[in-house]
Amino acid sequence: MDKFFARRISAPLLTLAVALLLASAGNLTFWSTLTRATGGLTLNNLPLLLGSFVIIVLFFNAFLTLASFRFIAKPVLIALVLIAASASYFIAAYGIVIDKAMIQNVFETDTREALELFSWKMVLTVGLLGLLPSFLIARANVGFPQGVKGLLKRLGIAGGSLLVAVLLLFLLFKSLAPTVREHRELRFLLTPTNTIQAVHGYLRGRWSTPVVIAPLGRDAMKGQTWVGQTRRTVTILVVGETARAKNFSLNGYQRNTNPLLARQAGLINFSQVSSCGTATAVSVPCVFSALGREHYSETKAASQEGLLDVLAHAGFQVLWRDNNSGCKGVCARVGFEDLSQAKPGDPFCAGDECYDERLLAGLPDLIRKSTGNLVVVLHQKGSHGPAYARRYPAGFGRFGPVCNTNEFEKCSRESIEAAYDNTILYTDYFLSKTIDLLRQTASNEGIDTAMLYFSDHGESLGENNMYLHGAPYMFAPSEQTHVPMMLWMSDGFSSRFHIDRTCLAARRDQPMSHDNVFHSVLGMLDVNTAVLNPKLDLFRACTRGS
């Protein structure tokens, strides 16, 4: 072994070897996707695929050569190999792509959720494709070209590689350009460039000039329906997690995943709702902002107040209760309770997992003791994957057999979907219990109550070999963007604000989106402010006397 590592290898040969490794073993999903996109592995298609491979190897080699200096070459090469091995595993295992939003999701996911993604297959894959090559690189006896001559040699290799790559790209451009335009996901599949670009974009946003929060809706005030009223209101906004509308029986799904909600009198289910994003880190800030999906950016949303601030300006007491990974900044200026941390003996927790029912613990007392009009946000753990079977108590495992591991390759699609459907069944129970709590509060306490539920994004369960969520919106499947939304109001609430529930129910199958939420919450609570857009207020057309 020592004799093997004693053999000298030139720096140009090492960088070429690493470029070949990255372009091949580190990008199997990229090549399978490109092969399908260009017509399959045929004799006629072989020159295009081989040419594309050579182009990528040469581009990688050019940039690696520019880093092939003593003391920095090995750390750079090892880092890139490890990044590529890790990224390629997650891309292949879950059908995801790596972009800025996915990196943001990774950085903002709590440790427990992140640990669910680890498996023995991941360790084996990263070990063979990442750790083993890294060990060989670290032990290699590398000869680096010295002085000016060495610098010129590097520049010559890098420049020559780029020149040949550009010439090949020019020759193949006519065939490759349509494929790249039609399959934009390809650039998010090529490792490690996808990860480097995504991390750079994320960190650039995080390290930019400190954000100054611009005021929003400081003119907000309660409208005429509040004049002379002595009855308080409690409005609960339930932010679902990873729930896709397709698997709700209220929307026609074949399994009865909503047996309790189906029996809730007065519940209005909106069946055609689109999300603002495909990951919590995007959708939650977006839905609570006044920007809308088309104008949303992380920077814009972080630099101005949002829905909860406007409600506070109007005089509401606002509280965010969380069983997830935080509120992504939207509750920074209102009350916050973290209920995701397990405590010994807590009946709503098992191990380090707390079920969503914990969000309701102590809520009746909180309502009774409050003196003002409450808006409470309940942020679910919901159907967050890949460990779907951990999201619900044992009594809700109605559908099966279920996938009990985070290694999807060990499970059939049917068992993955069964575990996911059980999470929807538990959400059905949680929402129904929330409605019962509000109905009882209305009856016993003389308080007007309402609940609006919507999920932040959906989930892929193997369709087109895609799993989980976080796909770039431009080509995200409907499973990740079509989300459930539903509304319940007590008789006193709808009467007080003159809301015609029959009118709302007649609109339940019309196209809607997260863009409606900001303005509709203000509309349903009769909050007057210049930032309210009546065209996006679902209640405006169904409010008597409007």
N, C-alpha and C positions, 0 to 999 in steps of 0.2 A: 504494500500500500504506500509506504513512504517513497519507494522508488517511482511509483506512478505519479505521485504529487511532485516529485523532484524534477520531473520532466518540464522543460520550459515551454510555455505557450505564448505566442506573441499577442499583444493587446488587440490588434486588428482581427486576429482569428477568434479570440474570445468574444469580442463584440458581435462578430458575425454569427457565432454559435448561439449566443443569447437571442439575437434577432430572429434566427430560425426557430428557436424554442418558443419565443413569444408569439410569432406569427402562426405557428402550427398548433402545438399542444395547448397553448393558452387561448386559442380562439376557435375551438371546435364548433361551438354554436354559431359563431359568425360565418364560418365556411358552409355549414349545413343550410343556413338561411340564405346566403348568397347563391348557393347551388340551386336551391328551389326557385329563387327569384329570377334566375337567368335561364331556367328551362330544364334543370336537372343535370345529372351526371351522364352526359352523352359525349360521343366522340366529337361532334361538332362544337360542343360547348367547352371541351377540354382546354383549347388554347386560351380562351377567355379566363377560365379559372386559374390556370397555371400562370398566365400573365399577371392576374390580380395578386396572386401569391408572391410573385417576384417583386412586384411594386411595393407591397407592404413590407417585405423583408428588407428591401433597399432603403425605404424611408426609415424603418427602425434602425437599420445599421448606420445610416448617416447621422442620426441624432445621438445614438449610443457612442459613436466614434468621437463626437465632440466632447463627450464626458470621459473619455478614456485616458485620464491622467492619474498618475500615482496618488494614492490616498483617497481619491473620490470615486474611482471607477468601480471598485468592488462594492462599496455601500450603495451606489446608484443602481448597479445591476441587480444586486440582491433585493433591494426594495421593489424594483419593477417586477422581478420574477414573483415575489410574494404577493404583490398587488394583483398581478395577472392571474395567479393560481386561485386566489380567493374570489376574485370577481367572476372568473370563468365557472367556478363551482356554483355560485348562486344563480348565475345566468342559466346554466344548464339544469340545475335542480328545480328552479321555480319559474323559469321562463320570463324572468324580469329583464329589464334593461337598466343600464347605469347612466343616470343623468343628474343634474343639480338637485332636482326635487327628491330623487332617491337618496342621494348623499345627505340631504337635509333630514330626511326621514330617519336615516341611520343615526345621525348625530343626536337627534331629538327623541329617539326611542329609549325608554328606560331599560335598565340593565336586565331585568327579568325577561322582558320581551325579546331582547337581543340574544339572551342565552338559549331561548327556545329554538333559535335557528341553527345551533351547533349540533353536530351529529358525528358518529364515527366515520361515515362516508366523507364528511367534510374534512375531518382530520386526515383520512387516508389520501384524499384528492390533493389537499394542500401540501401534505407530506411528500407525495411523489412528484407533483408538478412545481412545488415551491421550495420546501425545505431541503430536499435532496439536491436539486440544482444549486441552491444557495450554499449548501455545504461544499459542493465541488468548486464553486466560484471562490469561496472564502479560502480554500486550501490551495487553489491553483497558484503555480509559480509563474507569474506573468512578467513578460519582458515588455517594458514600455519604451517607445522611441523617445530619444532625448533631444533637448535643445531645439534650435531653430529647425533643424532637419526633421526632427520628430513632429514639430508643430505643422510644418509644411506637408508632411506625410498624412497627418490626420486630416488636414484641410483637403488634401487631394482625394483621400478615400471618401470623406463625407460629400465633397462636391461631385465626385464621380458617381457615387451612389444616387445622389439626388438627380443628376443629369440623366442617368439611364432610367430612373423611375419616372421622371417627367416625360421622356421620350416614349416609354411604354404606355404611360397614361394617355398621351396624345394619340397613339395608335389604337388604343382600346376605348377611347372616350365615347365614340358613337354608340358602342354597345353598353358601356358601363353607366353613362349619364342617365338614361331613362330608368335603369334599375335603381340607382341611388336616389333619384327623385321620387320614385314610386314607393320605395322601401326605406323611408327615413330612419327606421329603427336600426339600420345597419351601423350607423355611426355611433349608436349607443351600445352596440354589441362588441365593438372592436376594443379589446383590452391590450395594454393598460391605458391607452389614450383616452378611453371613455372616462375612466376613474380619475385620471389626472385633470382633465378638463372640468369634470363635475366638482371635484374638491376645490379646484381653483375658483370656480364660480361661486361656490358656497362660502369659502373663506373670504373672498373679495367683498361679498355682501356683509359678512360678519365683522370684518375689520375696517369697514368704511367709516367715514366721519360719524361720530355719535349722533344718533337720531334725536331730533327735536320734535316732540309730539305736538302736532297742530290741533287746535280745538275743533270740535265738530258738534253741531247741534246745540250750541250753548243757548239758543233761543227756545229750546224745547219746553213745552208746557202742556198741561192736560187741557183737553178740549171741553166743550159744552156738556158732554155726558157726565162729567165729574161734578158739575155744579149742584150743590145741595145734597150730594151723596154722603151717607155716613157708613155704608157698608164698605169693608176693605176688599181688595182683590189679591189673589195669589195666582200667578202665572208661572207654569213650569215649562221650560224649554229643555227637551231631552235631546242631547246630541248623541246619536247612535254611532257605533264604530264598525266599519267594514260590513255593514248590512247591505245586501243587494236586493233590489225590488223583485227580481226574478224569482227568489225563493220564499216570497211571502204568499201564502194561500189567499190572502185578501186580493192579490193581483192575479189569481188564477193558477198558482202553482199546484201541482198534482198532490203533493203531500199536505196534510192539514197542519201547517206550522203556526197557524193563528187561531186556534180554537177559542180562546178567551176573548180576544179582540173582536172576533166575529159576532160575539154576543153582547158587546158593549153598545148600549143604546146611545145614539147621537154621535157615534164616531164617524168621522169623514176621512176616507182614505184617498189620497191623491196618487194616482197610479203612474203618471208620466212626468217624473221629476228628474232633472239632470243635475249632477254635482258640479261644483266649481273646480275641483281637482280630483286626483286619484290617490292622494295620500293625506293623512291628517295634518301634516305640517303645512300644506297648502290650503286644503279645504276649510279648516277651522278659521284661520285668519281671514280667508276670503269671504266666507258666509257671514261673518260678523262685521264685515266692513261695508261701506257704502259704494265700493268701487265696481262690483260686478265682475264676472269672469273675464270679459274682454279687456278691461282696464286694470285688472289686478296685477300687482307685483308685490313681492315680499317687502321691498323698500317702501313702496307707497303705503301699504297697509300698516307697517310698523311706525310710520311717521305721522299718523293721524289717529284720533280717537275713533271708536267704533260704536256698535249698537248698544253695548252695555253702558258705555259712557253717556250716550244720549239719554238712555232711560234714567240714569242717575241724575242727569241734569234736569229731567222732568219731575224729579222728586220720588222716584221709586227706590226702595231698598233692594240692592242687587247682590246675589250670592252665587258663586260658582262652586259646586261640589264635584270632586273629581275622583274617578276610579280608573284613570288612564295615565297618560304621560304628561299631564299638564294642559294648560289652556292656550299654549303657543302665543302668549302675550296679550290675548284679548281680554283677560280679566285682571290685568295688572293694576287697575285703579279701583277695583271693587272687592267685595269680600271673597275669600277663597278658603276652601277646606279640602285637604288631601285625605281621601278615604281609601287610598289604594294600598296603604301599608298595613299588613296583617298584624293583629295583636293576639296574644295567647287567649284562648277561650272564646274568641269572637265567633258567633254562630254563622256568620256570613263569609267566613274565610276558611280555606283549606290549605294548610302549608303556607306558602307565600302568596297564594292566589286569593283575592277577595272578589266575591261575586257582586254583580251590579245591584242586587237587592240591598246591599249595604248603603247605597246612596239614599235610601228612604229611611234609614235608621235615625230616629230622633227628629225627623222632619215635622211630624204633627206638633211636638212640643215647641219647636222653633217657630212654627206658624202661630201657635197660640200666644207665645210670649212677645212676638213682634207687634209693633204698634202702627206700622205703616203698610203701604201696598208693596207686596213682595214680587220680585221676579227671581226665580231660582233656576239655575242651569244645572242639569245633571249630565255629566259626561261619562258615558258608558265605556266599559271594556269590550262589551258587545261580542262581536264575532272575530276578534283579532286573531290572525293565524301566525304561524302554521299549527300551533297546538290548540286546535278548536275544541278538543275534548276536555280541555282544562277550563273552558269558559263557562261551564254550567255545572250545577250540583248533580249528584248521581241520579236523582229522581227524574231528571229531564232527558235521560238517554233513551227516548222513545224509538228513534230510528236507528237502524243498525244492519249489519255490524259496522262499527265505527273504526276509523283510523286513530289509534292511540299513540302515534309517534309523530315527530316533526319531520321524519324522513319520508317524504311522499312517495319515493320510488319503491318503498316497501308496502305501499297500500294501493288498493284499487281506487279508481275514480269514484266508484259507488260508495266506498267506505269513507272517503274524504268528504264527499257531499253529505253523507248521513251525519257525520260529526258536525259539519257546518249547519245542517238543518236543525240539529238539536240546539245550537246556539240561538237560532231564530225562534225556536220554540220557547227558550228561556227568556228571550227579549219580549216575546208575546206575553209571558207571565209577568215580567217586570213592568211593562207598560200598562197592562190591565190592572196590576196592583196600584200603580201610580194614579190611574183614573179612579179606582175605588177610594183611594185616600182623599183625592180631591172632591169626589162626590160626597163622602162622609163629612169632610170639612165644610162644604157648602151647607149641608143639612144641619150639622151640630153647632157650627160656629157662626153661621149667618155670613159667610164670606163667598164672594163670587170667584169662581175658579175656572182655570182653563189649562190645557196641555197641548203643546205643539211638539211633535217628534219629527226629526229628520236625521238621516244618516250622513256622515261626512263623505263617504265614498263607498264603492262596492268592492267586489272581490272576484278574481278569476279562479275557477276550480277545475282547471284542466282543459278548458276550451282552447283549441289551437295550441295545446301544450303550454299554456300560460297558467301560472299560479300566483296567488297573493295579489298585490296591487302595486300602484306606483308607476304604471306605464305612462310615458309622455302623452298628454291629452290629445295631441294631434292624431295619434293612431291607437289610442286606448280603446279596448273593446267595450261594448255597452255594459257588460257585466261589471265593469269598474266605474261606470259613470251613471248608470240608471239606479237611482236610490229611492227608498221608501220615504214617504212623508204622510203624516196623519194629524188630525186635529180633533180635540174633544173640548166642549165647553159646557159648563153647568147652565141650567135654564136661566138662572139669575145673571150670569155673565153675558149670554147672548141677548137677553132682554135689555140689560143695562146699556150695552153698546149698540143696540138696535141692529144686531147682525142676523140676517136671514139665513138660517142653516140650510133650508131647502135650496136656496139659490147657490150656496157654496157647494152643496152635494151635487148639484147639476153640473158643476165645473170640474168635478174630480178627475175626469179623464182628459182634460185639456193639458197641452204641454206647459210645464212649469220648470223652474230651476232654483238653485240656491240664490240666484239674484233676487228672487221674490222675498226671501226671508227677512232681510233687514227692514224693508219698507212695510211688509205685512205685519210684523210684530208691532211696529209703531202704529200702524193703522188699526189693528184689533184693539189696542189699548187707548185709542183716540189721543195720540200725542201729536200736537201740532209743532212742526218745525220746517224750516226751509229745505232741509236735506231729504225730506220724505218725497219720493217720486210716486205720485198717485198711479201712474201707469203700471208700476210693479207691485202695488198693494192689492193683494188678492181679495181683501175685504171691501174695497172701495165700491165695487159694482154690486155688492150684496149687503150694503148698509142702508137701512131704510132712512129716508130723509136726506141722503147724501146728494 
